[in-house]
Amino acid sequence: MSPMHMQINTPLDGNELSKIIDCMYDEVIIYDGNYNIVYVNQACCRHYGCTPEYMIGKNFFDFINADWWDPSILPIVYKEKRTYAIKQKTYIGAELLTIAVPIFDESKNIKYVVMNVRDNISNIDLYNPQYLYIDSANENIKPISESKIMKELLQKVKKIGQMDVPCIIRGESGVGKKVVGRYLHAISKRKDKPLIVIDCDLASDEQLENKIKELLAYIKGEDSTAEFTSGSTLLFCNISQMPMKSQVLLSQFFPMDNKKMNAIKIIATTSKNLNIMMKNGQFREDLYYKLNVAEIYVPPLRRRREDIRPLIYIFLQNFCKQYGVTRQFTNGVIKAMVNSEWGRNVSELKFLVERLVVMSENIVIDVNQLPINFFGISDTDEPPIEGSSESFDEKMDMYEHYVINDAYQKFKTSRNLAKHLGLSQTKANNLIRKHIRTEDKN
C-alpha cells in the first residue's frame, strides 16, 4: 500500500491539531461572527509583537482603532461573504499578504472568518491591487508606544508639534530621542519641509560653526549657500557637546524678528543635565532658556517594558531583510530580553538583535545563543555548554549557575551577594547552597 493510501488509525485530536497549527510559520487567525478573535497562533508575535493570549478574546475594532494594521479586509468579507486577499502593513513594519476565508453555518450566515497571514507577497488576485507600500526610508514611523508612559509622551509630542516653539528632548543615552525629534517634525505643520539633523557629538567644531553661520545668514536675508528654506526644522542632537563658540552664535538666532525666527524651528536633544552644565559654566544660560520653551523627557527602556517586545520584532524584521536571512526568537529569548535592564536602552537592544541575527546559524534562536555578558558575566568566563537537548528550565538554571558563581567570586558573602543582585538574604543563601561547591566557599 502506498503511503498516500495508508489507513490512519490515530486521527489527530483537537489538542494535537492546535499544537501543530500553533507551530506554523504563517499566522492563522480566526474571528467569530461578531468580529471577536477566538484563535491566533504564535506567528502573531512576529507580525504584531504580542502574544496570542493578548489578542484572543479581543475585538477586531480594538486593534483597528489602535492602528495595528492597515488597510482592513474583515468588514468587506462579512459584507460580501466571499474570500479576498489583501496587502497590509502592521504598526511594527511587517508587510503581509492576508487571505480571508468565510465559513458559513447551515443558514448561510458567516460563523467564522479564517485568515492565513503571510510575510511574503506572491501573485494572487488582490482586493486592492493598486495598494503600494510606503518606502521605509521615506516613512515617518511613529515611536512604539504600547506602554502607558509612552502613550502619554506622544500626546505631549502631538501638542508641541502644532506649536512653532523651540524644544529640548532629554533622556538617557540610547532611549530614542532622535526618533522622537523626527516624529515631532513629521506631525507638525512643517512636515513637508526639510528636517536638517546635526549631531554635535560627531560634527567638528568648524562644521558646527559654519552651519550656524549659514542659519544666521539665511535669517538675515544675506547671500548664503545654506540648505535652509522657510519652514525647515533644525534638529541638534547631543547639544550638550556643542562648543561654547557655537553656543554664542546660536544664541544670536533667538532675539531676531519673530517672523524670521519662526521660519526655522529648532529642536535639541541631550542625555546630560543642561541645568547643571549651565550652573557649572559649561552651557550658556541664555541659550538654555531660549531652547527650553518646551521640554520632552523620553523615559529609559526599563520603565516601559511593554515597548520591548514590539521593538524586538521591528529590529528582527529589519535585520533579517538587511542580511537576507530568516530568524525567529523563542519565547525564552523574548522573556529574557523583556526582563533585562538595558543600560544603553534601545540602542543596546538593537545591537543585540543584530548580533543574534548575524551570528546565529540556526533559524530559531534560543536562550543558549544569547551572549554571556547579557547575563552580567564577563566575556572571559567559560561559556556554558550549548546543546539542543536542554529544556528552557535547564538552560535558565545553567545561566543562574553562572550568575551566582560570578557574583559569589566577587562578593564572598550571602549578604553582599543579596544586596548586589537585589535578593532577600534567604534566597541568596538558598542559591549559594544550590550552585556553590563547599570547597569553593573557602
C-alpha positions in Angstrom: 0.0 0.0 0.0 1.4 3.4 -1.0 2.0 6.0 1.8 -0.8 8.1 0.3 -3.4 5.3 0.9 -2.2 4.1 4.3 -5.0 3.9 6.8 -4.7 6.4 9.7 -5.6 4.6 12.9 -4.9 7.5 15.2 -6.5 10.7 13.9 -5.4 14.0 15.4 -7.4 15.1 18.4 -8.2 18.8 18.9 -5.2 19.3 21.3 -2.7 17.9 18.9 -4.1 19.8 15.9 -4.0 23.0 17.9 -0.3 22.4 18.7 0.5 21.8 15.1 -1.2 25.0 13.9 0.4 26.9 16.6 3.8 25.9 15.2 3.0 27.0 11.6 5.2 29.7 10.2 2.2 31.5 8.7 -0.2 33.3 11.0 -3.6 31.7 11.4 -6.2 34.0 13.0 -9.9 33.1 13.4 -12.8 35.6 14.0 -16.3 34.6 15.1 -19.5 36.2 13.7 -19.2 39.2 16.0 -15.6 40.3 15.0 -14.1 38.7 18.1 -10.8 36.8 17.9 -11.3 33.2 19.0 -7.9 31.9 17.9 -4.5 33.1 16.7 -1.2 31.1 16.6 2.3 32.1 17.7 3.1 33.8 14.4 1.3 36.9 15.6 4.4 37.6 17.8 6.4 38.2 14.6 3.7 40.3 12.9 2.4 42.4 15.8 4.9 42.0 18.6 2.4 40.4 21.1 1.4 37.0 22.4 -1.7 35.1 21.3 -3.0 35.4 24.8 -3.0 39.2 24.4 -5.1 39.0 21.2 -7.6 36.2 21.9 -10.9 37.5 23.2 -10.4 41.0 21.9 -12.5 42.5 19.2 -11.3 43.4 15.7 -12.0 47.1 16.3 -9.8 47.2 19.4 -6.8 46.7 17.0 -8.1 48.8 14.1 -8.8 51.8 16.4 -5.2 51.5 17.6 -3.8 51.4 14.0 -2.2 47.9 14.4 -2.6 47.2 10.6 -3.8 48.9 7.5 -5.9 48.5 5.4 -8.5 46.1 6.7 -10.4 43.4 4.9 -12.6 41.8 7.5 -15.7 44.1 7.2 -15.6 43.6 3.4 -15.6 39.8 3.9 -18.6 40.0 6.3 -20.4 42.3 3.8 -19.8 40.4 0.6 -19.5 36.9 2.0 -16.6 35.9 -0.2 -12.9 35.2 0.0 -10.4 38.0 -0.5 -6.7 38.5 -0.4 -5.2 41.9 0.7 -1.8 43.5 1.1 -1.3 45.0 4.6 1.3 46.6 6.8 1.5 46.4 10.6 2.5 49.1 13.0 5.8 47.4 13.6 6.6 47.4 9.9 5.7 43.8 8.8 4.5 43.6 5.2 1.8 41.0 4.9 -0.5 39.2 2.5 -3.7 38.2 4.2 -6.1 35.7 2.8 -9.6 35.8 4.5 -12.0 32.9 4.0 -15.6 33.0 5.4 -17.1 29.8 6.9 -20.9 29.6 6.9 -23.4 27.9 9.2 -26.4 25.9 8.0 -28.4 29.2 7.4 -25.7 30.6 5.1 -24.6 33.1 7.7 -21.0 33.7 8.5 -20.0 31.7 11.6 -16.2 32.3 11.3 -13.6 34.1 9.2 -10.3 32.3 9.0 -7.3 34.3 7.9 -4.0 33.0 6.7 -1.4 35.7 7.0 2.0 35.5 5.2 5.1 37.6 5.4 5.9 37.5 1.7 3.7 38.7 -1.2 3.1 36.3 -4.1 1.0 36.7 -7.3 -2.6 36.3 -6.1 -5.7 38.3 -7.2 -5.8 41.1 -4.7 -8.7 43.1 -3.4 -6.5 46.2 -3.5 -4.1 45.6 -6.4 -3.1 49.3 -6.6 -2.1 49.5 -2.9 1.6 50.4 -2.6 3.8 50.1 0.5 5.4 53.3 1.7 9.1 53.0 1.4 10.5 52.8 4.9 13.3 55.2 4.1 10.8 57.9 3.5 8.2 56.9 6.1 7.9 58.8 9.4 7.5 55.9 11.8 5.6 56.6 14.9 7.6 55.7 18.0 6.5 52.5 19.7 4.0 53.3 22.5 2.5 50.2 24.0 3.4 51.4 27.5 1.2 54.0 29.3 4.2 56.3 29.8 5.0 56.4 26.1 1.3 56.9 25.2 1.3 60.0 27.5 4.6 61.2 26.0 3.2 61.0 22.4 0.2 63.1 23.4 2.6 65.7 24.7 4.6 65.5 21.4 1.5 66.0 19.3 0.6 69.1 21.3 4.1 70.6 21.0 4.2 69.6 17.3 1.5 72.1 16.5 3.4 75.0 18.0 6.3 76.8 16.5 8.4 76.9 19.6 12.0 75.6 20.4 12.1 72.3 22.3 14.6 70.2 24.2 14.2 66.5 24.2 16.1 64.9 27.1 16.7 61.4 28.3 19.4 58.8 28.8 21.7 57.7 26.0 20.0 55.4 23.5 16.4 56.0 24.5 15.3 57.2 21.1 15.5 61.0 21.5 16.3 61.4 17.8 13.3 59.2 16.8 11.0 61.4 18.9 12.6 64.5 17.3 11.9 63.2 13.8 8.3 62.3 14.8 7.8 65.8 16.3 8.7 67.2 12.8 6.7 64.6 11.0 3.4 65.6 12.7 4.0 69.3 12.6 2.8 71.9 10.0 6.4 71.8 8.7 6.3 68.1 7.8 6.6 68.8 4.1 9.7 71.0 4.6 13.3 69.8 5.2 14.4 68.3 8.6 18.1 69.1 9.0 19.8 66.8 11.6 23.2 67.9 13.1 24.9 65.7 15.6 27.1 67.9 17.8 29.0 64.9 19.1 30.1 63.9 15.6 30.4 67.2 13.8 33.7 69.1 14.1 33.8 72.5 15.8 34.3 74.1 12.4 31.4 72.2 10.8 29.1 73.3 13.7 30.2 76.9 13.5 29.7 77.0 9.7 26.3 75.5 9.9 25.1 78.0 12.5 26.6 80.9 10.4 24.6 79.6 7.4 21.5 79.7 9.6 22.1 83.2 10.7 22.8 84.4 7.2 19.6 82.9 5.9 17.5 84.5 8.6 19.2 87.9 8.0 18.4 87.5 4.3 22.0 87.7 3.3 23.5 85.7 0.4 24.1 82.2 1.5 24.6 78.7 0.2 22.6 77.3 3.1 20.2 74.4 2.7 17.6 76.1 4.8 14.2 77.1 3.5 11.3 78.7 5.2 9.5 76.1 7.3 12.6 74.0 7.9 13.3 72.2 11.2 16.8 72.1 12.6 17.5 69.1 15.0 20.7 69.5 17.1 21.4 66.0 18.6 23.6 66.0 21.7 23.6 69.7 22.1 25.5 69.4 25.3 28.6 68.7 23.2 28.3 72.0 21.3 31.4 74.1 21.8 30.9 77.4 23.6 31.8 79.4 20.5 29.0 77.8 18.6 26.6 78.3 21.6 27.3 82.0 21.4 26.5 82.1 17.7 23.3 80.0 18.1 22.1 82.3 20.9 22.1 85.2 18.4 19.3 83.4 16.5 16.6 84.0 19.1 16.5 87.8 19.5 15.7 88.3 15.8 12.4 89.3 14.4 9.8 86.7 15.3 8.6 86.2 11.7 12.1 85.5 10.5 12.9 83.3 13.6 9.7 81.2 13.1 10.9 80.4 9.6 13.2 77.8 11.2 12.2 75.6 14.2 14.9 74.4 16.4 14.8 71.1 18.4 17.7 69.9 20.6 18.3 66.6 22.3 20.6 65.9 25.2 21.5 63.0 27.5 23.2 65.3 30.0 21.6 67.7 32.6 21.9 71.1 30.9 20.7 72.8 34.0 23.7 71.5 35.9 26.0 72.3 33.0 24.7 75.8 32.9 25.4 76.3 36.6 28.9 75.0 36.1 29.5 77.4 33.2 29.6 74.6 30.6 26.4 75.7 28.8 25.2 79.2 28.1 22.3 80.3 30.4 20.6 82.5 27.8 20.7 79.7 25.2 19.3 77.1 27.7 16.3 79.2 28.5 15.7 80.1 24.8 15.7 76.5 23.8 13.8 75.2 26.8 10.4 76.8 25.9 9.0 73.2 25.6 10.6 70.1 27.1 10.1 66.4 26.4 11.5 63.6 28.6 11.9 60.2 27.0 12.0 57.5 29.7 14.5 54.7 29.8 13.5 51.3 28.3 13.4 49.6 31.8 10.5 51.9 32.7 8.5 50.9 29.6 8.9 47.2 29.3 5.7 46.9 27.3 7.5 48.5 24.4 10.4 46.0 24.3 8.6 43.1 22.6 7.4 45.2 19.6 10.8 46.8 19.3 12.4 43.4 19.2 10.2 42.3 16.3 10.8 45.6 14.4 14.6 45.1 14.7 14.4 41.4 13.9 12.4 42.1 10.7 14.7 44.9 9.6 17.9 42.9 10.1 16.6 39.7 8.5 15.7 41.8 5.5 19.1 43.6 5.5 21.2 40.4 5.7 18.9 38.2 3.6 18.2 35.6 6.3 15.3 34.1 8.3 15.5 34.1 12.1 13.0 33.6 14.9 13.3 34.1 18.6 11.9 31.5 21.1 9.7 32.7 23.9 12.6 32.2 26.3 14.7 34.7 24.4 11.9 37.2 24.3 11.2 36.8 28.0 14.9 37.3 28.8 15.1 40.4 26.7 11.9 41.9 28.2 13.3 41.4 31.7 16.7 42.8 31.0 17.7 46.3 32.4 19.1 47.7 29.1 21.6 50.2 30.5 22.1 51.6 27.0 18.4 51.4 26.3 17.0 51.0 22.7 20.5 51.2 21.2 21.7 48.2 23.2 18.6 46.2 22.3 19.0 47.0 18.6 22.7 45.9 18.7 21.9 42.6 20.5 19.2 41.7 17.9 21.5 42.5 15.1 24.3 40.4 16.7 22.0 37.4 17.1 20.7 37.7 13.5 24.2 37.8 12.1 26.0 35.3 14.4 23.3 32.6 14.6 23.5 29.7 12.1 20.0 28.5 13.1 16.6 29.8 12.1 15.3 29.5 15.6 17.4 31.5 18.2 17.2 30.1 21.7 18.4 31.3 25.1 21.7 29.4 24.9 22.7 31.7 21.9 22.5 34.9 24.0 25.9 36.3 24.7 27.3 35.6 28.2 27.7 39.3 29.0 23.9 39.7 28.5 23.6 37.9 31.9 26.2 40.1 33.6 29.0 37.6 33.2 32.4 38.6 31.8 33.2 37.5 28.2 36.4 35.9 29.5 34.4 33.4 31.6 34.0 29.9 30.1 30.6 29.9 28.3 28.0 27.3 29.2 27.9 24.1 27.1 25.5 24.5 24.2 23.1 21.7 23.4 19.8 21.3 21.7 18.5 18.7 24.2 18.2 21.0 27.3 14.8 22.3 28.2 14.1 26.0 28.9 14.3 25.4 32.6 17.6 23.6 32.3 19.1 26.4 30.2 17.9 29.1 32.7 19.3 27.0 35.6 22.6 26.9 33.7 22.7 30.6 33.4 21.6 31.1 37.0 24.6 28.9 38.0 27.0 31.2 36.1 25.4 34.4 37.6 25.6 33.1 41.2 29.1 31.8 40.8 30.3 35.1 39.2 28.7 37.2 42.0 30.0 34.9 44.8 33.5 35.2 43.5 33.3 39.0 43.7 31.3 39.4 47.0 32.1 36.2 49.0 29.2 36.6 51.5 25.4 35.9 51.1 24.6 39.4 52.5 26.7 41.2 49.9 25.6 38.9 47.1 21.9 39.5 48.1 22.5 43.3 48.1 24.2 43.2 44.7 21.5 41.0 43.0 18.5 42.6 44.7 17.6 39.4 46.5 16.5 38.5 50.0 19.3 37.0 52.1 17.3 33.8 52.5 17.0 33.4 48.7 20.7 34.3 48.3 21.7 31.6 50.9 19.5 29.0 49.0 21.1 29.9 45.7 24.6 29.7 47.2 23.8 26.2 48.6 22.5 25.2 45.2 25.3 26.4 43.0 28.5 26.9 45.1 30.5 23.8 46.0 31.7 23.5 49.6 35.3 23.6 48.6 34.7 26.9 46.7 33.4 28.6 49.8 36.8 28.6 51.5 
